[in-house]
C-alpha cells in the first residue's frame, strides 16, 4: 500500500470511525430515553411505515451515486444530470407515497398510518437535494465534513424528538425526528459543499452510468427486501407491538454493522475503486480488514448472546423482555453480517454489479421463504429461522464475492479462525461465570461483573495467542501515535 494511499485511507477511516462512534453513542442514549418515554406499539407504527418508506427510497438514487464514485472520469455533465434526475424522482416518490397512504394503512389495519405516511413522504423530496453533494464528498474521501454533518444532525433532531416525546406527541416525535434529520443534512451539505449543479440533463452521460447503476439498484432492491421482509410480515400478521419488539432487537443486531463494518465499507468502496485493477492489493487489504472487523464484532455479538437477558432488562426495562429470545438469535446474524456486508466493496470496485444482483436475488428468495416459515412460531420463530438461513447462506455468499479478486473461501475461514475461537472462548467463560454469581442479584449487577470479565478474558486470549489481527491493529495504532507526535513536535519547534 503506497504511503499516500495508506495515509488518505487511514485518515478517512479515522473520521468515519469518529462520526460513527459519536453518532451511535448519541443514538443509543437518545434511543434509550425514547424507549423509556414511548411504548413498543409506537415504535411498531414507525417501523410499519419505515419499511415501505425505506423501500421507496431506493428509487430516489437508482444506484447512480455509487456509479459516480466508481467512474474515475466523471464530469460536471454526469453530476448535474444525476442531480436533476434525483429531484424528479424525489417529487415522484413523494406523490406516489402520499397517494398510497390509505393502502398502507389498510394493509397493516392501522388508520393512524395515513397522516404519518404523509409526513414521512416529504423525506423523498427534501432528501433528493442532497445525494450528489454527499456522493462527491465520499468520492473525495472527505469524511471529516461528513462526520460534522452527521453529528450536528443527530444532536439537533434527537433533542427535538425527546422534547416532543416528553410533551406527549407519541409516534409523531419519531416522525418529526426523521424529517428534521433529512432537512438539516441538506442545509449543511449545501453550505459545506462547493459543488453547485448546472441546469442540464445529458442523457448520453446518464447512459454511461446505467450499466453499473441498474444492476446495483436491482441488488439493493432485493437486499432491502430480504432485510425488511421480516418487519413487513411481522407487522402485517403479528401486529404493531410484536413489530416494536422485533424491530428494537434487530436494531441491536445492526449495531456492529453500523458502527464498524459500514464505517469501513463506505471508505473502502472509493478506496478500492481507485485501485480496482490491482486485484492482489485488494485481496491483501480485504483479508486484513475482515480480520480487523471480526476482532471487534465477534466478541461484541457472542458476548451479547450470553448476557441478553440482563442487558435488555437493565437498558430497556422489563416491558421489553419479549425481545430477549429474538435478540439472542439475531446476535449470530450480526456476527455473520459484519463480515458479509464487506463483500459489496469487491463487487462494486470490480464493476460486477450484475453478478451481485444475481447472487442477491437467489439468496433473497430463500431468505424470504425462511421468514415465512418462521412466522408460525411468532417473532421468536422468525428470528431463529432468519438466523439459520444466514448461517447457511454465508458460505456461498462470501465465496462468490471473494473469488473476483483471487481469494478462496478457505483463506477467509483460516483468516477469521483465530478471532472466532477467541470470541467463542470468551463467551463460554462469561456464560459459566453467570452460573457462579448469586441468583438474587439484580440484572445490572450481573452486567457489571460479566462485561468487564468478558473484556479482560478476550484481551488475554488474543494477546496470548498473538492473533494477527491484534498485532496489526497494535502496530497501526503505534504508527499513527508516532506520526501525530512527530507532527506535534515539528509544529511546536
N, C-alpha and C positions, 0 to 999 in steps of 0.2 A: 504494500500500500504506500503510494507516494506521500511525502510529508505534507504537501498542500492538500491533497485529497483527505488524508487522515485528519489533519487539523480542522478542516472545514466540516468534515463529518462528525467528529467528536464535539465540536462547538455546537453544531446543530442538535446533536443528541442531548447535550447538556441543557440547552434551552428548552428543548422538547420535554425533557425529564422534569425540569423545574416547573414548567407550566402544568404538566400532568400531575405532579406531586401536590402542588399548591391547590389546583382546582379539585383534585379528588379528595384532599383533606377537607376543603371547604364544602364540597358536595356531600361528603359524609356527615359533617357537622350539621349542614342545612337539612340534609335528608333525615337525620335522627330527630331534629327539632320538629320537622313537619310530620314525621311518623307519630310523634308523641301528641301532636295537635290534631291530626286527622285520623280517620278510620280506614280500615282496609278497603271498604267499598268505594271510598273516594279515589284511592289510587287505582282501583279496578276500573272505574269510569274513565279516568285519564288514560289507562292502559288500552281500553277498548278503542277509543278514537285515535290513540297514538299508533296502534298497529297499522291502521289504514292510512293515516297521515304519513307515516314513515314510508310505506309502500309507494304512495303517490309522489313523495319527494324524490324518489329515484328518477322520475321522469323530468325533474327540474334541471338535470345536468346531462343525462343520457351518456355519461361516461366521457364527455368532452373535456372536462377538467383534467382527468388523467391522461387523455390523449395529448393535450397541450404540454404536459410535463414530459411525456415520453418522446415527443417530437423535438429533436435538437434544434432544428432550423425554423421554429415557429416565428411568424412575423406579426406585425400590427394587424394585418388583414385577418389573420386567424383569430386573434384575441378579440377584436372588435366584433367580428361576425358572431362568435360564440356568445359574447355579452348580450347582443340584441336578441339572439335566439333564446337565450335564457329568460329574458324579460317576457317574451311572447309566451314561452312555456309556463312561466310563473303565473301570468294572468289566466291562461287556460286552465291550469290546475286549480287555482283558487275558485274559478267559476264552476268547474266540474264538481269540486268537493262540496261547495255550498249547495249545489243542486242535489247532491247525493245525501245530504244531511238527514232527510226523513227516512231514506232507505237504510242508512247506517243505524239510526235509532230503532227502526223496525227489526233489523237483523238481530240486534242484541236485546230487543224488547226493553229498551231504556229510553223513554221520552226525553229525559234531560240531556241526551246526547245531541239533540238538534241545535240549540243555541251554542253548546260547547263546540260543536263542529264548525259553526260559522266563525267563531273567534280563531280557532286553530288554523283554519284555511287561509287566513291572512298571512301566515308564515311563508306560504309559497310565493306570493308576490313580493313581499319585503325581502326575503332571502335571495331572490333571483338577482338582486343588485350587487351581490357580494361574491359570487362564485369565481369570476375571473381574477379579481383582486387577490383572493385567497390562493388561487392556483399559482399566480405569479410569485407570491411570497414563498410558497412551498418549492417552486422550481428553483428560485434563487437561494433556497435554504435559509431564508430569513426568519428563523423560528423564534428569534428574540422578540420581534414585533408581534408575531402570532401569540406568543406567551403573554405579553402585556394585554392584548385584546381579550384573550380568554379569561384571564384573572379578573380584569375590571368588569367584564360582562357578568361573571358569576357572582361577584360580591354585590353588585347593584341589584340584579334580578332576584338573587336569593334573599337579600334583605327585604325587598318589597314583598316577596312571597310569604315570608314569615309574618310580617306585619298584617298582611291580608288574612292569613290563616288564624292569627290571634283575634282578628276582628270578626271572625265567623263567616268568611267568604267560601269556605269549603273547597270544592274542586276548582272553583274559579281562581283561587290563589295559585294553583299549579298551571292552569291555562294561561293566565296573565304572565307568569314567570317565563313560559315558553315564548310568548310573543315579544316580551321585553328583551330576552336574550338575543333573538334574531335581529330586532331593530337596533339595539345598541351596537351589536357586532358590525352591522352595515355602516353605521355612522363612523365608528372608529377606524374601520378598514379603509373607508374613503378618505379619511383625514390623514392616515399614516401612509397609504399607498400613493406613489407618484404617478401611477398609470391612470389615464382617462380614455374612454372609448371614442373612436371616430364614428360618425353616423354612416356606417356601411355594412352590408352583408354580402360577402364574396362567396358565392355558392361553390366555386371551384376549391376555395380554401377549406370550406366545410367538408367537401367530399374527400379531401386528403386525410381528414381525421376520422371519417366514418368507419373505415375498415377496422380500426383499432377500437373505437368507442362503441360500435354497435355490439360487438361480441362481449365487451366488458359490461355493457348495460344488461345484456342477456344474463351474464353470470351473476351480476349484482342483484338482479331481479329474483333469480332462482335462490341465491344465497339468502336474500332477505326473507323470501317466502318460507324457507325451512327454519330460519332463526325465529320467525314470528308466527308460524303456523300453530305452535303450541298455545301462544297467547290468544290467537284468534279463536281457536277451538275451545280452549278453557273458558274464555269469556262467553262464547255462544252457548255452550252446553252445561257449564258448571256455575256460571253466574259471576257477578262483579266481586263479591267477597273472596271467592276462590281465586279469581284472577289477581286480585290485590296481593294475596299471599304468595302466589306463584311468581308474579312479576317482581316482587321485592327480593325473593330468593334468587331469581335469575339475575337481577342486577348485582347481587353479591358475587355470583359466579363470574360475571363480566369484569370484576374488579382487577384481576391480573391482566386481562386483555386491554382494558382501558388505561391502566397505569404503567404497564411495562411493554407488552407486545406492540400496542398501537403507537406508543411513543417512538419505538424503533421503526415500526412499519412505515410511518409517514415520512421519516427521514431517509430510510433505506431505498424507497422507491425512486426518488430523484437521484440518489447516490448511485444505485445500480444502473439506472438509465444512462448515466454519464459514462459508465464503463461497460456498457451492455455487450460489447464484442469480446471482452476478456472473461471467458467463462471460468477459467481456472481461478482467477482472482475473486469472482463472485462466489465460487464454490467454497473457498477458504474463509471468506467473510461470513457466508451463510452458516457454516458449521460453528464458527466462533460465536456468532450472535445467538444461535439457538441454544448452545450450552450455557451461555451467559444468562439468557432469559429464563431457562429452566432452573438455573441456580437460585433464582428468586421466586419464580411462580410455583414450582413443585412443592417446596416446603410450605408456602402460603396455603395452597389448596389442600394438601394432605393434612396439614395441621388444622385447618378449618373443619375438615371432615370429622375429626375426633373430638372437637370442642364445640360443635354446632349448637347443642342444646344450651350450654352456658352462655355462649355468645349471643344467641337470639334473645333469651330471657333478659340478659343484662342490658343489651343495647336497645332492643325494640320493645320489650315488655311482654308479659305473659299473653296478652291478646293476640300476639303474632306467633304463638307456639305452633300453629298449624303449618308454618313454613319450615320447621326443623327437618322432617324427612326429605322434603324437596331440596333443601339446601345441601343436605348430605350427598344426595345423588348427583346434584349439579356441580359439586366440588370436583368430582372426577372429570366432568366435562370441561371445567375451567382449566385444569391442568393440560388436557389434551389440546384444547383450542388455543392455549397460549403459544404453542409451537405451530399448530396447523395454520393459524392466521398469517404467519410469516411467508407461507408458500406463495401468496398473491404477488409478492415482490418479484419472485422469479418469473411467473407468467407475464407480468406487466413489462418488466425490463427486457424480456426476450421477445416481446410483441406477440405472444402466443395466447391472446385472449380468446381465440376460437376454441382451442383445446380446453382452456379454463372453463368456458361456458359448457362444453360437452360433459366434462367431469362433474361440474356443479349440478347439471340437470339430472344426471343419473343418481348422484348421492342425494340430491334434493327430494326426488320422488321417494326413494327408500326411507328418508328421514321422516317425511310426512306420514307414510304408512306406519312407521313405528309409533308416532304420536297418536294416530287414530286408534291403534291397538291399545295403547296405554290409557286412553280416556275412560274405559270401562272400570278402572280402579281409581278414578279421581285424579287429583293433581299429583299424588304420590306415584300413581301408575304412569302418568305422563313423564314425570321426571326420571323414573327408573328406565322406562322404555327409551327415552331420548339418550340417556347415559350409555345404555347398551349399544345403541346404534352408533354413537360417537366412538366407542371403543373399536367396533368392527370396521368403521369407515376410515379410521385414522391411517391405517397401513396403506391402502390403495391411494388415498388422497395425497399423502406425503410422497409416496414412491413415484407417482406420475410426475409431480411437480419438480422434484429434485433431479430427476433424470435429465431434465432440459439443460442442466449445467454440469452433467457428468458425475452426479452423486448417486450412490446406491443406497437402498433402504437400510442395508446392513450397516453402512457407515453412519447413518443417522442414529440407529439404535445404539451402536457402540459409543457414539459421540455423547449420548444422553444417559448411558447406563450408570455411570458413577454418581451423577446428581440424583437420578431416580432412586438408586439404592440408599443413598444418604437420607433423602427425604422420607422414604418409607420407614427406614430405621428410626428416624426422629419421631414419626407419627406413632409408631408402635410404642416407643418409650413414653410419650405423652399419654397414650391410651392406658398403659399399665399404671402409670402414676395416678391416674384418676381413680383407680380401684383402691389405692392405698390411702387416699385422702378421706377424712371423716365424712360420713353420709349426711350429717346435719349442717354442713357448711352451705352458705349462700352461693348462688351461681357466680357472682362477681369474685368471690374468694377462690373458687376453682380456677377461673381465668387468671387471676393474679399470680397463681402458683404455676399453672400448666404452661402458660405462654412464655414466661422467662425461661422455664426449664427447657421447653422445646427449642427456643432460640439458641440457648447455650449448648444443648446436645447437638444440634445441627452444625453449629460453628466448629465444635470439637470434631465431628465426623469429617467435615470437608477439609479441615486442617490436617487431621491425622492421615487421611488418605491422599492429601495433596492433590485434590482434584484439579484438572487442567483449567476448568472454568474459573475456579477460585484463584489460582495462581496468576492467570491472565488479568483478571479484574484487579488483583492486588498490584500487579506491575503497572497497569494502566493508571490507576489512581496515584501511584507513586510518581509516575512520569508527569502527570498533569499537575501534581502538587509542586514538583521541582520546577516545571515550566512557569507556573504562576509566581512562584517565589523568585525566580530569576527575573521575570518581568517587573515585579515589585521593586527588587533591588536596583535594577537599572534605572527605574523611574526616580527613585529616591536619590541615587547618585547623580 
